[in-house]
Amino acid sequence: MDIFRLCVFLPLVTVAWGQYSDYYYGPYNYGDNDEWVNVYRQGFNFQCPHGQVIVAVRSVFSKKEGSDRLWNYACMPASQSLGEPTECWWEEINRAGTEWYQTCSNNGLVAGFQSQYFPSVLDREWQFYCCRYSRRCPYSCWLTTEYPGHYGEDMDMMMYTYDYYIRGATTTFSAVHRDRQWKFIVCRMTDYDCPFQNV
């Protein structure tokens, strides 16, 4: 094969590999100087830029700061096969001091978090900011392991594989440690529109 054909063929292979193989995200940019999106015992509202979704969550716990956590998030553009988001919204509030399970309704993907701290229970309430991409549907869903591994530990959850998206979470709350463990609900999305939607 001559050098001309190699120069034409190699970029095509690279593009095909990026579109069809499972490759890895990273490294993550958590924003300017890796700053936290909140201060202890304060509310916050974080939204990815338009067309991007959450791909990493980082947090540190402090018992002396009201058993609260600092939070930070990383965003990446959704796959081009999904197109542009057609609708975005805030989900129902998940109350402080309780365990809960929630996925984005209407087949949405998590593109932000909103939270308010409640000193009376030393915990936070949460809302997901969700975006729907046309009528694409989730499949091959699974739960991550628990983050953090133990109450009170630092947390660093990253989506390593391309084309998997966070659709929600389930959390447990410890009344003893006044902390949460999270399992994120992760799915692939179809490349075509579907006739159904989840509840």
Residue pairs with C-beta under 8 A, 6 or more apart in sequence:
1 9
17 23
22 161
22 162
22 163
23 161
23 162
24 160
24 161
24 162
25 55
25 56
25 76
25 158
25 159
25 160
25 161
25 162
26 158
26 160
28 55
28 56
28 74
28 158
29 74
30 56
30 58
30 72
30 73
30 74
31 37
31 72
31 74
34 72
35 72
36 70
36 71
36 72
37 44
37 46
37 71
37 72
37 73
38 44
38 70
38 71
38 115
39 70
40 62
40 65
40 66
40 68
40 70
40 117
41 65
41 66
41 68
41 117
41 119
42 117
43 114
43 115
43 116
43 117
44 71
44 113
44 114
44 115
45 112
45 113
45 114
46 71
46 73
46 112
46 113
46 114
46 129
47 111
47 112
47 129
48 54
48 73
48 75
48 111
48 112
48 129
49 75
50 84
50 85
51 77
51 78
51 84
51 85
52 75
52 76
52 77
52 78
52 111
53 75
53 76
53 78
53 109
53 110
53 111
53 131
53 165
53 166
54 73
54 74
54 75
54 110
54 111
54 112
54 113
54 166
55 74
55 75
55 76
55 158
55 159
55 166
56 73
56 74
56 156
56 157
56 158
56 159
57 71
57 72
57 73
57 74
57 147
57 155
57 156
57 157
57 182
57 184
58 71
58 72
58 73
58 74
58 154
58 155
58 156
58 157
59 69
59 70
59 71
59 72
59 148
59 154
59 155
59 156
60 69
60 70
60 154
60 155
61 67
61 68
61 69
61 148
61 152
61 153
61 154
61 155
61 179
62 68
62 69
62 70
63 152
63 178
66 117
66 119
66 122
67 122
67 123
67 177
67 178
67 179
68 117
68 122
68 124
69 124
69 155
69 179
71 113
71 115
73 112
73 113
74 158
75 111
78 85
78 109
78 133
78 165
79 162
79 163
79 189
81 191
82 133
82 134
82 136
82 189
83 133
83 134
84 133
85 111
85 131
85 132
85 133
86 132
86 133
86 134
87 106
87 108
87 131
87 132
88 108
88 111
88 129
88 130
88 131
88 132
89 108
89 129
89 130
90 114
90 127
90 128
90 129
90 130
91 102
91 104
91 105
91 127
91 128
91 129
91 130
92 102
92 127
93 125
93 126
93 127
94 100
94 102
94 125
94 126
94 127
94 171
95 125
96 116
96 118
96 121
96 123
96 124
96 125
97 118
97 121
97 123
97 173
97 175
98 173
99 170
99 171
99 172
99 173
100 170
100 171
101 168
101 169
101 170
101 171
102 128
102 168
102 169
102 170
103 167
103 168
103 185
103 198
104 110
104 128
104 130
104 132
104 167
104 168
105 130
105 197
105 198
105 199
106 130
106 132
106 197
106 198
107 132
107 135
107 136
107 137
107 138
107 189
107 194
107 197
107 198
108 130
108 131
108 132
108 167
109 130
109 131
109 132
109 133
109 165
109 166
109 167
109 189
110 128
110 129
110 130
110 165
110 166
110 167
110 168
111 129
111 130
111 131
112 128
112 129
113 126
113 127
113 128
113 129
114 126
114 127
114 129
115 124
115 125
115 126
115 127
116 124
116 125
117 123
117 124
118 124
118 125
121 178
122 178
123 173
123 178
123 180
128 168
128 169
133 189
134 193
135 193
135 194
135 195
135 197
136 189
136 190
136 191
136 192
136 193
136 194
137 189
137 190
137 194
137 196
137 197
138 165
138 167
138 187
138 188
138 189
138 190
138 198
139 187
139 188
139 189
139 190
140 187
140 188
141 167
141 185
141 186
141 187
141 188
142 185
142 186
142 187
143 170
143 183
143 184
143 185
143 186
144 157
144 183
144 184
144 186
145 183
146 172
146 181
146 182
146 183
147 155
147 156
147 157
147 181
147 182
147 183
147 184
148 154
148 155
148 181
150 181
151 174
151 176
151 177
151 179
151 180
151 181
152 177
152 179
155 182
157 182
157 184
159 165
159 166
159 186
163 188
163 189
164 186
164 187
164 188
165 186
165 187
165 188
165 189
166 184
166 185
166 186
167 185
167 186
167 187
168 184
168 185
169 182
169 183
169 184
169 185
170 182
170 183
170 185
171 180
171 181
171 182
171 183
172 180
172 181
173 179
173 180
174 180
174 181
